[in-house]
Amino acid sequence: MIHPPPRYRVVIDTSVAILGSPRVSAALSTATIATALCTFALRHTIGTAGLLAILGCLVVLVAASLAAQWGNIGWRALVPISLIAFTAWAWLTVFWSQYQWASLASLTYLLVFTVLGIYIALVRDTIQIVRAFGDVMRFVLVTSMSLEILTGLIFDTSLRALSIAGNLGTVNPIQGIFGARNQLGIIAVIALITFATELRTKSLQRGYAIGSIVLAALVLVLSQSPLAFGTALIVLAASAALYGLRRVPSGRRRYWQFVLIGFVAAVAVVSWLSRTAIVASFDASGDLSYRLRVWRQLWSLGEVHRLEGWGWIGPWKADLAPFTAFGNFGARVPGSAHNAYLDVWFQLGLVGFLIFIGLLGLAFMRSWLLASRRRSVVFAWPALVLLVLIVSATAESSLLIEFGWLTFVVCCVKAARELSWRNALDAHPSSGI
């Protein structure tokens, strides 16, 4: 006589089947991306407590879903060692931080988005990730444009709750639901890459994909962000380079990769020598002079703890030392260093900076090699998105928090899963290594 399994076993098996299902993974991935992309809007509508509650629920659900699918995930290539090293060093700074409780809270916040990004990279294919990002970005861009039309053209007012100035009917830039034109512009550039990938892979109806590209291009123009314009030009050049590399025979591709590296280095040198003219052409001298003031002050303070840094803080707290020293900048009290590289050096010191550069370099190198070798155009998405994050990090620190960090972790882990030396161990489990 066969006895039925205990009721608790039935409940556990059913829960595992539901949490490990592709539909739940897709829903959690989309919800995570949407939350990360809308943190500014959520914080200014439901408050920080509401945002933290949403993130807490997502972490619990993501952990349960990941546990349900653990047997299908290759454990040796879970997380890049460089990402582990950077996160570990950031946590170590708690011991010498000048603001330990703030560091602990900020590191926990960083860890939340790290875990969420790792989950998306592990349970979803690259094309599924692109589709999730595309759906969320269509929503936020349509929402941003709708609110800008309401405030700028219909009611001719502002929406202070979301820092929307209602500039659509004027010559001034729009901000959307992101609070700043640079953030909106960078999101528009990533959206352009995502929508173009959807069009090329035919994963979305052609009319919708073209309409999405037009929408993202319109938002980019209306943002009037010099940073976003410059980043878009660099991405366009990188796309052309990838297009050419993918058509070079595999035996000659390495040679052309080195030629491309030399060309990029030469362009970088010429751009640096012509930086004054470039800044003037983008009409960004005002933003640059403000950033230079911040960077000079940050550099002088950073020299105090040059090697180990002041301690991780993420977004700056204006009421904590040493950030109180930036309070004499008039009405614009900076919330960051407006440069992710200087921000990392200031908070994590020279050690953290070198780990960070290694992390970025490895992630981009892996994703670029995948994009130039694989036949499917979808593999170009992580490389181009990483390029946007790396370039925009020279004038904004958004790479280090929330959507920027989540997107970086997704691309980083996805590239490492495809090009990791630890995959060789999975191929030879009995090698004894």
N, C-alpha and C positions, 0 to 999 in steps of 0.2 A: 504494500500500500504506500503510495507516494503522498507525503504530507506537504501541504502548501507552505510556502515560506512565511515567516513571521510578518506581521503587519508592518513593523518598523522597517524591515528589509525592503518591502515593497515601496514604502514611502521614500527610502533612500535611493533605490534604483530609479524611481520615477523622477526624483529631483535631479539626480546626476544626468539622466537622459535629457531633461529639459534644459538644465544649465549648460550642458555641453553641446546643445544643438546649434547648427549654423545660424538659425534665425535669431536666437538669443545673442550669439556673438555679434551678429550684424547690428542688432538693436543697441547693444551696449557700446559698440565701437562708434556708432553714429551719435549716441547720446554723449559720449565722452568728448568727441571732437567738438560738438555743439557747445558743450559747457565750457571747454577750454577757449573756444573762439569768442564766446559771449561773456567772459568773466567781468569785463568792464561794465557792460550793461546790467548783468545780474547783481554786481556789487552795488550799483547805484539805484537799483529798483527794489530788490528784496533784502539788501544789506549783506554784510560780510558773513553774518551767522547763517543766513539762508544759503549763500554760496557754499560755505563749509559743510552744511548739512547735505547738499546735493553731492558734493565731492565725497563725503563720507559714505553715502549710500552707494555711489558708483564703485568705490574701492571694495566694499563688502561684496557686491555682486560680481565684480571682476575677479576677486580672489576665489569665490565659489565656482565661477565659470572656468577659471584656469585650473582649479583642482579637478574639476570634472573631466577636463581634456588632457590631464597631465601625461597620460600614457601615450598620447599621439605626438608629443613634442619632444624633439631631440634635446636632451638636457645639457649635453656638452657645449652646444652653441647657443645657449639661451641669451646671454648678455655679453657684449664685447668687454674684454678685460680693461680697455682704456676707459670705458664708461664707468666701470666699477671703481677704477683707481681715482677718477675725478670725484665721484660721489663720496668715496671713502675719505679723501683728503678734505673735502668740504666739511664732512662731519667731524674730522679731527680738529678743525679750527674752533670748535666749541670750547675746547680746553683752554685756549688763550684769548678767546674773544673778549672784547671790551664790553659786549652787550650779550651775555650768554643766553638769557631767556629769549631775547629776540632772535638770536641765531638758531636756537633750538626750534622755535616756532617756524622760522623761515625754511630751515632744512627739512622739517616734516612736510611743509607745503611743497617743497621741491621733490621730495620722495614720492608724494602722492601722484604728481604728474609723471614722474619717472615710471612708476608701476603701471599707470594707465597707458602710457606710451608703449611699454614693453608688451602689455597684453594685446594691444591692437596689432603690433608687428608679429606676434607669435601665432595668433589665431586667424588672421585674415591674409589672403593672398594680396599681391601688390595691386592687381586690378580692382579687387574689392575695396582696398584702402583708398584708391583713387576715386572710386564711385562714392564712397562715404564722404570724403572730403568735398567732392563736387556737389553732393546734395546739400551739405551744410553751408557751403559757400554761396550757393544760389540763394538759399534762404536769407543769409545775413546781408548779402548785397541787395536783394530785393527789399528787405526791411529797411536798410540804410537809405536807399533811394526813396522809398515811400515816405519815410519820416522827413527827409530833406525836402521833398516836394510839398508835404503838408506844412512844414514850418517856413519854407523859403518862398513858396509860390502861392499857396492857398490862403494861409492865415497870416503870413508875414510876421512871424514871431520866432522866439527861440524855445528850446526845450532844455531847461537847465538841468533836469534830472539826468540827462544823458550827454550834457555838454554839447548839444547841437545848437549852433549859432543861427541857423536858418539862412545860410549864405548862398543858397542855390540861385537866387535871383540877382546876385551881386557878382563882383569880380573876385571875391574872396574864396578861399578853398573850403570844401565841405569836410566833415569829420565822420559822418555816419554814426554808427553805434559804438565806435572805438575810441572816441574822445580826442583824437589827434589825427591830422592829415597824413603824417608819415605812416602811422599804423594802418590806416585805411588804404593807403597807396600800396604798402607791402602786401597786404591781404589781397588786393586786386591783382598784383603780379603773380602771386601763388595761384590765385583763381584762374588767371589766364593760362598758366601751365597746365592746371588740372583740367580745364575745359577743353584745351587743345588736345590733351591726351585722350579724353573721352571721345573726341571727334575722330582722332586717328585710329583708335582701337575699335571704333564703331560700337562702343558699349552704351551709347545713348543715341536716341533718335537724332538724325542729322540736323533737323530744324531746331530742336532744343539746344543742341551743342553750339550751333552757330549763334543763336540768340544769347546764350550764356557768355560766349566770347565777346559779343558786342556789348553786353551789360558790363562785364569786367573792364573792358577797354574804356567805356564811358566813365566809370567810377574812377579809374586811374587818372584820366584827364582832369576830371573835376576835383580830385584831391589836390592837384597842383603841388605834389610832393617832389622836390628835386631828388631826394634820395630814391624814391620809387622809380622816377624816370631813368636815372642813371643805372639802377639795378636792372630795369627792364631791357636797356640797351646791352648790358653785359650778358644777360640771359639769352637775348636774341643772337648775339655773337657765339655764345657757347652752343646754342642749338644748331647753328650752321656748322660749327666745328664737329659736333657729334654726327650730324648728317653726313659730312664728308668721311669721317673715320669709319663709320659703319659700312661704307662702300669700298674701303680699302681692303685688299686681300689680307687675310690674317697673318701671313708671313711678313708683310711689310708694315703692319699696323704699329708695332712697337717703335719703329723708326719714326713714323709720323707723330707718334705720341711725344717723343722727345723734341721734334721740330715744333710742335704746338706749345710745349713747355717753354722753349726758348722764345717763341713769339710772344707768349703771355708775359714773360719776364721783361722783354723789351718794351712792350706796351705799358707795363706797370711803371717802368723807369721814366718813360716819356710823359706819362700821366702825372707822375709826381713832380717832374720838372715844370709841367704846364698847369699845375694845380690852381694857380690864381686865375688863369683864363677860363679853366673848366668851371670853377665855382661861380665866376661872373656870368658865364653863359647860361647857367641854371638859375641865376638870380637868387643864390643861396648865401650871399655874403653875411646877411644878418644872422641867420641860423649858425653859420660857421663861427662868427665872432663870439656868439654866446657860448657855443660849445668849447671854444678855445679857452675862455675864462674858466669854465668848469674844469677842463683838463689840467690847466696850470695849477689850480687850487688842489685838485686831486693828486697831482704828481708830488707836490710839496708835502702833503699829508702822508702819501704812500711811502715816502722815504723813511718814515719812522719805523714801519714794520715791513721792510722791503722783501725779506725772504719768506716770512710766514703769513703776512697779511693781517688785516684788522679782525677778520672773522666774517663768516658768511652772513649776509643780511638780505640778499635778493633786492627787492625794491627798497630804496632808501627810506629811512624813518627820520623825518626832519627834526624830531625832538630828542634824538640820541646823538651823543658825541661819537665820532668826529663830524657827523653830518650837519650838526648845528653850524659849522663853520661856513656852510654854503648858504646860510640864511640872509646874507648881505647882497644877494643877487637881484634884489628888487622884487617885483611881483612874480617873477618866474623862479620859484624855488625848485631846483631839480629833484626829480624822483629817482634818478639814476645818473650814471656817468655819461649817458648818451654815447656809449661806446662799450660793447660787451667785453672787448679785450682788456681795456683799462679797468673796467669794473671787476673782472676776475683778478687782475693783478692787484688791485687795491684791496679786495676782500680776501683773496687766497694767497697773495704773495707770489714771488717768482716761481716757487715750486708748483703752485696751483696753475699759474699761467702756462708753464711749459707742458703740464699734463693736459690742459685745455687745448693748446695748439696741437698736441699729438692726437687728441681725441677728434678734433675737427679734421685734421689732415688724413687720418686713417679712414674716417667715415666717408669723406669726399672721394678719396682715392678708390676705395672699394666700389662706391656707387658709380663713379665715372667709368671704371673698368667694366662693370656690369653693363652700363648703358652702351658702351662702344663694342661689346662682344656679343650680347644677346640679340636675337633677331626681333623680338617683340619690342615695339616702341614704348611699351609701358615701363620698361626698365630705365628709361630716360627721366621719368618723373622724380624719383628720389634724388638723382644727381642734380637736376635743375632746381629743385626746391631747396636742397642743401646749399646750392650756390646763392640763392636769394637770401637765405639766413646768414651765410658767411659774409656776404657783401654788405647787407643792411646792418650787420653788427658793428660796422665801422662808425656808424652815426647814431645807432640806437642800441639799447641793452635788452630789447624784447626777446632776443634769443634765449636768455637765461631764465625766463619765467613763463608760466602758463602755456598759451598756445605755441609760442616759439619753441619752448623747451620740449613740449609734447611732440611737436612735429619733428624736431631734431632727433629725439629718441626713437621715434617710429622709423625714420629713414636710416639712422645709425644701426639699429638692431636688424632691420631688414637686410641691409647690405652685408652685415656680419654673418647673418644666417646663410647667405649665398656664397660668401668668400671668407671662410674662417678656417684656419689651420686645424681647429678642433673637429671639423667635419671628417678629417682623415681618421680620427679615432673612432668615429661612428662606422666608418667603412671597414676598420680592422679592430673589432671589439676584443679579440683574443690576443692582441699583440703584446699585452703585458705592460704597455706604456702607462 
